[in-house]
Amino acid sequence: MDQSISAVIGAVIFASFTIGLAESIGAIPFIVIVGIVIVLMSIDVVELIKERWNYHNSNRSSK
């Protein structure tokens, strides 16, 4: 659970920083790259949360 919370907090901080940076630079290629990186990071965080959720639910049902 702690790892999931840390991942979400880190993702929000990273996304806000890179979006602000992309906005201040204003170059279209950089904005596209930042968008792709944020999408990939979001997918990774969602997969981590699903993995942790399945792990916790499988331990509960085996008891």
Buried (B, 14 or more C-beta within 10 A) or exposed (E): EEEBEEBBEEBEEEBEEBBEEBEEEEEEEEBEEBEEEBEEBEEEBEEBBEEBEEEEEEEEEEE
